[in-house]
Amino acid sequence: MADQTDSTEQDGTGNEKNIETQSNVLLEKTTETFQWWNRLSTINAEDPIWLSFLKIGFRIIGILFLIAISPLVLLGIFFAFIAAG
């Protein structure tokens, strides 16, 4: 890891922020959350029928949630490009 270069930038106060580390932390948290959700809603052969229906419901809720937030995510990306430019 000694030869790995990190992207850093200065904020207004002169403190260095490690951009690479921040994006890795966000990526890891997102991955953990997705894996948790996937394990929660995976239908197993030994699950009772009512639990299978509940897990299907969890999948549907997850899909509806992602559809609901997608315009907000696109709007956030749009404003991020405006702010960066």
N, CA, C and O atoms as a Tinker XYZ file with bonds, in Angstrom:
   340  protein
     1  N      0.797000   -1.188000    0.000000    73     2
     2  CA     0.000000    0.000000    0.000000    64     1     3
     3  C      0.848000    1.264000    0.000000    63     2     4     5
     4  O      0.320000    2.362000   -0.177000    81     3
     5  N      2.145000    1.125000    0.194000    73     3     6
     6  CA     3.002000    2.292000    0.275000    64     5     7
     7  C      3.069000    3.025000   -1.057000    63     6     8     9
     8  O      3.269000    4.239000   -1.080000    81     7
     9  N      2.906000    2.312000   -2.164000    73     7    10
    10  CA     2.998000    2.955000   -3.467000    64     9    11
    11  C      1.649000    3.439000   -3.972000    63    10    12    13
    12  O      1.557000    3.928000   -5.098000    81    11
    13  N      0.605000    3.317000   -3.172000    73    11    14
    14  CA    -0.709000    3.794000   -3.592000    64    13    15
    15  C     -0.775000    5.306000   -3.400000    63    14    16    17
    16  O     -0.422000    5.818000   -2.338000    81    15
    17  N     -1.225000    6.012000   -4.426000    73    15    18
    18  CA    -1.343000    7.466000   -4.328000    64    17    19
    19  C     -2.768000    7.823000   -3.953000    63    18    20    21
    20  O     -3.724000    7.248000   -4.474000    81    19
    21  N     -2.897000    8.765000   -3.057000    73    19    22
    22  CA    -4.208000    9.214000   -2.607000    64    21    23
    23  C     -4.508000   10.579000   -3.190000    63    22    24    25
    24  O     -3.619000   11.421000   -3.315000    81    23
    25  N     -5.758000   10.792000   -3.544000    73    23    26
    26  CA    -6.201000   12.088000   -4.014000    64    25    27
    27  C     -6.520000   12.947000   -2.795000    63    26    28    29
    28  O     -7.328000   12.557000   -1.952000    81    27
    29  N     -5.897000   14.094000   -2.705000    73    27    30
    30  CA    -6.184000   14.999000   -1.600000    64    29    31
    31  C     -6.522000   16.357000   -2.163000    63    30    32    33
    32  O     -6.139000   16.705000   -3.279000    81    31
    33  N     -7.249000   17.117000   -1.365000    73    31    34
    34  CA    -7.541000   18.478000   -1.763000    64    33    35
    35  C     -7.576000   19.336000   -0.510000    63    34    36    37
    36  O     -7.768000   18.825000    0.593000    81    35
    37  N     -7.393000   20.622000   -0.674000    73    35    38
    38  CA    -7.417000   21.551000    0.440000    64    37    39
    39  C     -8.814000   22.154000    0.556000    63    38    40    41
    40  O     -9.409000   22.570000   -0.438000    81    39
    41  N     -9.331000   22.195000    1.798000    73    39    42
    42  CA   -10.553000   22.962000    1.976000    64    41    43
    43  C    -10.157000   24.367000    2.409000    63    42    44    45
    44  O     -8.967000   24.668000    2.502000    81    43
    45  N    -11.109000   25.214000    2.669000    73    43    46
    46  CA   -10.837000   26.615000    2.968000    64    45    47
    47  C    -10.001000   26.835000    4.213000    63    46    48    49
    48  O     -9.372000   27.887000    4.331000    81    47
    49  N     -9.961000   25.903000    5.144000    73    47    50
    50  CA    -9.235000   26.093000    6.393000    64    49    51
    51  C     -7.816000   25.550000    6.344000    63    50    52    53
    52  O     -7.085000   25.667000    7.328000    81    51
    53  N     -7.415000   24.971000    5.251000    73    51    54
    54  CA    -6.066000   24.437000    5.124000    64    53    55
    55  C     -5.955000   22.989000    5.572000    63    54    56    57
    56  O     -4.854000   22.439000    5.563000    81    55
    57  N     -7.032000   22.361000    5.956000    73    55    58
    58  CA    -7.003000   20.956000    6.353000    64    57    59
    59  C     -7.080000   20.081000    5.119000    63    58    60    61
    60  O     -7.864000   20.345000    4.207000    81    59
    61  N     -6.255000   19.027000    5.094000    73    59    62
    62  CA    -6.303000   18.103000    3.971000    64    61    63
    63  C     -7.437000   17.121000    4.171000    63    62    64    65
    64  O     -7.632000   16.588000    5.263000    81    63
    65  N     -8.176000   16.890000    3.109000    73    63    66
    66  CA    -9.227000   15.873000    3.129000    64    65    67
    67  C     -8.801000   14.780000    2.171000    63    66    68    69
    68  O     -8.414000   15.053000    1.034000    81    67
    69  N     -8.872000   13.557000    2.627000    73    67    70
    70  CA    -8.474000   12.436000    1.796000    64    69    71
    71  C     -9.710000   11.956000    1.030000    63    70    72    73
    72  O    -10.545000   11.230000    1.569000    81    71
    73  N     -9.809000   12.371000   -0.222000    73    71    74
    74  CA   -10.969000   12.057000   -1.056000    64    73    75
    75  C    -11.066000   10.557000   -1.305000    63    74    76    77
    76  O    -12.160000    9.993000   -1.293000    81    75
    77  N     -9.934000    9.916000   -1.529000    73    75    78
    78  CA    -9.926000    8.480000   -1.825000    64    77    79
    79  C    -10.487000    7.692000   -0.646000    63    78    80    81
    80  O    -11.276000    6.768000   -0.839000    81    79
    81  N    -10.091000    8.048000    0.562000    73    79    82
    82  CA   -10.568000    7.348000    1.748000    64    81    83
    83  C    -12.059000    7.568000    1.953000    63    82    84    85
    84  O    -12.778000    6.631000    2.301000    81    83
    85  N    -12.531000    8.783000    1.743000    73    83    86
    86  CA   -13.949000    9.083000    1.914000    64    85    87
    87  C    -14.804000    8.296000    0.932000    63    86    88    89
    88  O    -15.858000    7.781000    1.306000    81    87
    89  N    -14.369000    8.195000   -0.308000    73    87    90
    90  CA   -15.150000    7.435000   -1.284000    64    89    91
    91  C    -15.095000    5.947000   -0.995000    63    90    92    93
    92  O    -16.071000    5.240000   -1.246000    81    91
    93  N    -13.968000    5.447000   -0.467000    73    91    94
    94  CA   -13.891000    4.031000   -0.084000    64    93    95
    95  C    -14.820000    3.723000    1.074000    63    94    96    97
    96  O    -15.468000    2.676000    1.085000    81    95
    97  N    -14.898000    4.620000    2.050000    73    95    98
    98  CA   -15.793000    4.421000    3.191000    64    97    99
    99  C    -17.238000    4.389000    2.716000    63    98   100   101
   100  O    -18.016000    3.537000    3.146000    81    99
   101  N    -17.600000    5.313000    1.831000    73    99   102
   102  CA   -18.963000    5.350000    1.295000    64   101   103
   103  C    -19.269000    4.094000    0.489000    63   102   104   105
   104  O    -20.362000    3.538000    0.593000    81   103
   105  N    -18.316000    3.650000   -0.305000    73   103   106
   106  CA   -18.503000    2.442000   -1.108000    64   105   107
   107  C    -18.666000    1.211000   -0.222000    63   106   108   109
   108  O    -19.520000    0.365000   -0.488000    81   107
   109  N    -17.855000    1.103000    0.827000    73   107   110
   110  CA   -17.965000   -0.035000    1.742000    64   109   111
   111  C    -19.302000   -0.044000    2.468000    63   110   112   113
   112  O    -19.922000   -1.097000    2.616000    81   111
   113  N    -19.747000    1.115000    2.920000    73   111   114
   114  CA   -21.030000    1.208000    3.623000    64   113   115
   115  C    -22.176000    0.842000    2.684000    63   114   116   117
   116  O    -23.102000    0.139000    3.087000    81   115
   117  N    -22.126000    1.302000    1.457000    73   115   118
   118  CA   -23.155000    0.977000    0.477000    64   117   119
   119  C    -23.171000   -0.520000    0.193000    63   118   120   121
   120  O    -24.238000   -1.127000    0.099000    81   119
   121  N    -21.989000   -1.115000    0.057000    73   119   122
   122  CA   -21.887000   -2.553000   -0.190000    64   121   123
   123  C    -22.446000   -3.356000    0.981000    63   122   124   125
   124  O    -23.178000   -4.325000    0.779000    81   123
   125  N    -22.101000   -2.957000    2.204000    73   123   126
   126  CA   -22.609000   -3.653000    3.387000    64   125   127
   127  C    -24.132000   -3.562000    3.472000    63   126   128   129
   128  O    -24.801000   -4.543000    3.797000    81   127
   129  N    -24.673000   -2.385000    3.179000    73   127   130
   130  CA   -26.122000   -2.197000    3.235000    64   129   131
   131  C    -26.824000   -3.039000    2.182000    63   130   132   133
   132  O    -27.852000   -3.656000    2.461000    81   131
   133  N    -26.273000   -3.068000    0.968000    73   131   134
   134  CA   -26.870000   -3.890000   -0.077000    64   133   135
   135  C    -26.821000   -5.360000    0.289000    63   134   136   137
   136  O    -27.807000   -6.072000    0.099000    81   135
   137  N    -25.694000   -5.833000    0.810000    73   135   138
   138  CA   -25.569000   -7.246000    1.185000    64   137   139
   139  C    -26.535000   -7.602000    2.311000    63   138   140   141
   140  O    -27.110000   -8.690000    2.314000    81   139
   141  N    -26.719000   -6.682000    3.279000    73   139   142
   142  CA   -27.665000   -6.919000    4.360000    64   141   143
   143  C    -29.079000   -7.058000    3.796000    63   142   144   145
   144  O    -29.816000   -7.975000    4.159000    81   143
   145  N    -29.448000   -6.134000    2.904000    73   143   146
   146  CA   -30.786000   -6.166000    2.304000    64   145   147
   147  C    -30.973000   -7.429000    1.473000    63   146   148   149
   148  O    -32.044000   -8.034000    1.497000    81   147
   149  N    -29.952000   -7.824000    0.749000    73   147   150
   150  CA   -30.032000   -9.014000   -0.091000    64   149   151
   151  C    -30.193000  -10.281000    0.752000    63   150   152   153
   152  O    -30.990000  -11.158000    0.418000    81   151
   153  N    -29.426000  -10.373000    1.853000    73   151   154
   154  CA   -29.571000  -11.531000    2.743000    64   153   155
   155  C    -30.949000  -11.547000    3.407000    63   154   156   157
   156  O    -31.543000  -12.609000    3.591000    81   155
   157  N    -31.449000  -10.366000    3.762000    73   155   158
   158  CA   -32.758000  -10.269000    4.402000    64   157   159
   159  C    -33.871000  -10.770000    3.490000    63   158   160   161
   160  O    -34.794000  -11.443000    3.948000    81   159
   161  N    -33.791000  -10.453000    2.233000    73   159   162
   162  CA   -34.895000  -10.750000    1.325000    64   161   163
   163  C    -34.652000  -11.966000    0.429000    63   162   164   165
   164  O    -35.427000  -12.202000   -0.498000    81   163
   165  N    -33.604000  -12.735000    0.682000    73   163   166
   166  CA   -33.359000  -13.949000   -0.086000    64   165   167
   167  C    -34.265000  -15.069000    0.414000    63   166   168   169
   168  O    -34.306000  -15.354000    1.611000    81   167
   169  N    -34.981000  -15.692000   -0.495000    73   167   170
   170  CA   -35.893000  -16.778000   -0.143000    64   169   171
   171  C    -35.096000  -18.078000   -0.093000    63   170   172   173
   172  O    -34.428000  -18.453000   -1.056000    81   171
   173  N    -35.181000  -18.752000    1.045000    73   171   174
   174  CA   -34.492000  -20.021000    1.235000    64   173   175
   175  C    -35.504000  -21.165000    1.191000    63   174   176   177
   176  O    -36.694000  -20.960000    1.429000    81   175
   177  N    -35.024000  -22.365000    0.887000    73   175   178
   178  CA   -35.904000  -23.521000    0.773000    64   177   179
   179  C    -36.561000  -23.868000    2.105000    63   178   180   181
   180  O    -37.688000  -24.361000    2.123000    81   179
   181  N    -35.883000  -23.622000    3.205000    73   179   182
   182  CA   -36.443000  -23.980000    4.510000    64   181   183
   183  C    -37.367000  -22.911000    5.102000    63   182   184   185
   184  O    -37.908000  -23.101000    6.191000    81   183
   185  N    -37.554000  -21.794000    4.400000    73   183   186
   186  CA   -38.450000  -20.746000    4.892000    64   185   187
   187  C    -39.902000  -21.187000    4.796000    63   186   188   189
   188  O    -40.300000  -21.804000    3.807000    81   187
   189  N    -40.712000  -20.871000    5.834000    73   187   190
   190  CA   -42.155000  -21.135000    5.712000    64   189   191
   191  C    -42.772000  -20.229000    4.646000    63   190   192   193
   192  O    -42.178000  -19.224000    4.254000    81   191
   193  N    -43.942000  -20.588000    4.191000    73   191   194
   194  CA   -44.581000  -19.855000    3.092000    64   193   195
   195  C    -44.854000  -18.400000    3.457000    63   194   196   197
   196  O    -44.709000  -17.504000    2.625000    81   195
   197  N    -45.258000  -18.170000    4.728000    73   195   198
   198  CA   -45.549000  -16.788000    5.125000    64   197   199
   199  C    -44.283000  -15.932000    5.120000    63   198   200   201
   200  O    -44.342000  -14.743000    4.805000    81   199
   201  N    -43.146000  -16.524000    5.465000    73   199   202
   202  CA   -41.884000  -15.786000    5.441000    64   201   203
   203  C    -41.450000  -15.509000    3.996000    63   202   204   205
   204  O    -40.866000  -14.464000    3.709000    81   203
   205  N    -41.733000  -16.435000    3.106000    73   203   206
   206  CA   -41.418000  -16.209000    1.695000    64   205   207
   207  C    -42.206000  -15.036000    1.145000    63   206   208   209
   208  O    -41.661000  -14.207000    0.416000    81   207
   209  N    -43.501000  -14.956000    1.492000    73   207   210
   210  CA   -44.310000  -13.811000    1.056000    64   209   211
   211  C    -43.799000  -12.517000    1.669000    63   210   212   213
   212  O    -43.796000  -11.478000    1.008000    81   211
   213  N    -43.368000  -12.565000    2.921000    73   211   214
   214  CA   -42.821000  -11.390000    3.582000    64   213   215
   215  C    -41.543000  -10.925000    2.881000    63   214   216   217
   216  O    -41.332000   -9.726000    2.699000    81   215
   217  N    -40.696000  -11.871000    2.491000    73   215   218
   218  CA   -39.462000  -11.525000    1.801000    64   217   219
   219  C    -39.738000  -10.961000    0.412000    63   218   220   221
   220  O    -39.035000  -10.058000   -0.040000    81   219
   221  N    -40.749000  -11.480000   -0.262000    73   219   222
   222  CA   -41.143000  -10.906000   -1.555000    64   221   223
   223  C    -41.612000   -9.468000   -1.343000    63   222   224   225
   224  O    -41.317000   -8.583000   -2.146000    81   223
   225  N    -42.344000   -9.249000   -0.254000    73   223   226
   226  CA   -42.772000   -7.889000    0.083000    64   225   227
   227  C    -41.586000   -6.970000    0.322000    63   226   228   229
   228  O    -41.594000   -5.817000   -0.108000    81   227
   229  N    -40.551000   -7.483000    1.017000    73   227   230
   230  CA   -39.341000   -6.690000    1.230000    64   229   231
   231  C    -38.690000   -6.318000   -0.098000    63   230   232   233
   232  O    -38.230000   -5.190000   -0.273000    81   231
   233  N    -38.651000   -7.261000   -1.027000    73   231   234
   234  CA   -38.086000   -6.974000   -2.356000    64   233   235
   235  C    -38.879000   -5.877000   -3.060000    63   234   236   237
   236  O    -38.298000   -4.960000   -3.640000    81   235
   237  N    -40.206000   -5.973000   -3.009000    73   235   238
   238  CA   -41.055000   -4.984000   -3.671000    64   237   239
   239  C    -40.856000   -3.614000   -3.042000    63   238   240   241
   240  O    -40.756000   -2.613000   -3.751000    81   239
   241  N    -40.798000   -3.561000   -1.703000    73   239   242
   242  CA   -40.566000   -2.288000   -1.022000    64   241   243
   243  C    -39.215000   -1.703000   -1.432000    63   242   244   245
   244  O    -39.105000   -0.500000   -1.669000    81   243
   245  N    -38.200000   -2.541000   -1.515000    73   243   246
   246  CA   -36.876000   -2.073000   -1.926000    64   245   247
   247  C    -36.873000   -1.508000   -3.335000    63   246   248   249
   248  O    -36.269000   -0.467000   -3.593000    81   247
   249  N    -37.542000   -2.189000   -4.236000    73   247   250
   250  CA   -37.614000   -1.703000   -5.619000    64   249   251
   251  C    -38.371000   -0.380000   -5.687000    63   250   252   253
   252  O    -37.942000    0.548000   -6.373000    81   251
   253  N    -39.491000   -0.292000   -4.981000    73   251   254
   254  CA   -40.266000    0.955000   -4.974000    64   253   255
   255  C    -39.467000    2.090000   -4.351000    63   254   256   257
   256  O    -39.546000    3.228000   -4.814000    81   255
   257  N    -38.701000    1.796000   -3.308000    73   255   258
   258  CA   -37.870000    2.822000   -2.679000    64   257   259
   259  C    -36.810000    3.336000   -3.650000    63   258   260   261
   260  O    -36.593000    4.543000   -3.754000    81   259
   261  N    -36.155000    2.425000   -4.358000    73   259   262
   262  CA   -35.132000    2.845000   -5.316000    64   261   263
   263  C    -35.732000    3.657000   -6.462000    63   262   264   265
   264  O    -35.126000    4.621000   -6.929000    81   263
   265  N    -36.916000    3.267000   -6.910000    73   263   266
   266  CA   -37.587000    4.041000   -7.959000    64   265   267
   267  C    -37.957000    5.423000   -7.445000    63   266   268   269
   268  O    -37.849000    6.411000   -8.170000    81   267
   269  N    -38.396000    5.490000   -6.184000    73   267   270
   270  CA   -38.809000    6.772000   -5.612000    64   269   271
   271  C    -37.646000    7.737000   -5.432000    63   270   272   273
   272  O    -37.806000    8.940000   -5.639000    81   271
   273  N    -36.467000    7.225000   -5.047000    73   271   274
   274  CA   -35.344000    8.132000   -4.808000    64   273   275
   275  C    -34.536000    8.424000   -6.066000    63   274   276   277
   276  O    -33.696000    9.324000   -6.047000    81   275
   277  N    -34.756000    7.705000   -7.147000    73   275   278
   278  CA   -33.925000    7.909000   -8.336000    64   277   279
   279  C    -34.006000    9.332000   -8.891000    63   278   280   281
   280  O    -32.970000    9.860000   -9.296000    81   279
   281  N    -35.175000    9.990000   -8.936000    73   279   282
   282  CA   -35.163000   11.388000   -9.408000    64   281   283
   283  C    -34.367000   12.294000   -8.471000    63   282   284   285
   284  O    -33.717000   13.233000   -8.931000    81   283
   285  N    -34.409000   12.029000   -7.176000    73   283   286
   286  CA   -33.654000   12.838000   -6.234000    64   285   287
   287  C    -32.160000   12.625000   -6.406000    63   286   288   289
   288  O    -31.382000   13.571000   -6.282000    81   287
   289  N    -31.755000   11.407000   -6.687000    73   287   290
   290  CA   -30.345000   11.120000   -6.916000    64   289   291
   291  C    -29.881000   11.836000   -8.181000    63   290   292   293
   292  O    -28.812000   12.446000   -8.188000    81   291
   293  N    -30.662000   11.769000   -9.237000    73   291   294
   294  CA   -30.299000   12.458000  -10.478000    64   293   295
   295  C    -30.217000   13.962000  -10.266000    63   294   296   297
   296  O    -29.329000   14.621000  -10.806000    81   295
   297  N    -31.141000   14.505000   -9.482000    73   295   298
   298  CA   -31.113000   15.928000   -9.184000    64   297   299
   299  C    -29.863000   16.278000   -8.370000    63   298   300   301
   300  O    -29.243000   17.316000   -8.601000    81   299
   301  N    -29.497000   15.426000   -7.430000    73   299   302
   302  CA   -28.285000   15.652000   -6.645000    64   301   303
   303  C    -27.034000   15.618000   -7.499000    63   302   304   305
   304  O    -26.136000   16.442000   -7.324000    81   303
   305  N    -26.970000   14.668000   -8.425000    73   303   306
   306  CA   -25.823000   14.592000   -9.339000    64   305   307
   307  C    -25.759000   15.841000  -10.220000    63   306   308   309
   308  O    -24.682000   16.380000  -10.472000    81   307
   309  N    -26.910000   16.285000  -10.676000    73   307   310
   310  CA   -26.979000   17.495000  -11.502000    64   309   311
   311  C    -26.418000   18.696000  -10.741000    63   310   312   313
   312  O    -25.596000   19.445000  -11.270000    81   311
   313  N    -26.870000   18.874000   -9.489000    73   311   314
   314  CA   -26.393000   20.009000   -8.687000    64   313   315
   315  C    -24.911000   19.858000   -8.337000    63   314   316   317
   316  O    -24.202000   20.856000   -8.207000    81   315
   317  N    -24.441000   18.626000   -8.185000    73   315   318
   318  CA   -23.017000   18.410000   -7.906000    64   317   319
   319  C    -22.162000   18.847000   -9.086000    63   318   320   321
   320  O    -21.102000   19.445000   -8.899000    81   319
   321  N    -22.618000   18.552000  -10.304000    73   319   322
   322  CA   -21.868000   18.995000  -11.482000    64   321   323
   323  C    -21.908000   20.508000  -11.623000    63   322   324   325
   324  O    -20.924000   21.118000  -12.042000    81   323
   325  N    -23.029000   21.114000  -11.280000    73   323   326
   326  CA   -23.120000   22.575000  -11.335000    64   325   327
   327  C    -22.162000   23.195000  -10.314000    63   326   328   329
   328  O    -21.465000   24.164000  -10.615000    81   327
   329  N    -22.135000   22.627000   -9.102000    73   327   330
   330  CA   -21.276000   23.165000   -8.063000    64   329   331
   331  C    -19.794000   22.967000   -8.397000    63   330   332   333
   332  O    -18.959000   23.808000   -8.064000    81   331
   333  N    -19.479000   21.857000   -9.053000    73   331   334
   334  CA   -18.086000   21.568000   -9.387000    64   333   335
   335  C    -17.589000   22.443000  -10.541000    63   334   336   337
   336  O    -16.395000   22.715000  -10.661000    81   335
   337  N    -18.514000   22.870000  -11.371000    73   335   338
   338  CA   -18.125000   23.606000  -12.574000    64   337   339
   339  C    -18.001000   25.052000  -12.423000    63   338   340
   340  O    -17.678000   25.748000  -13.385000    81   339
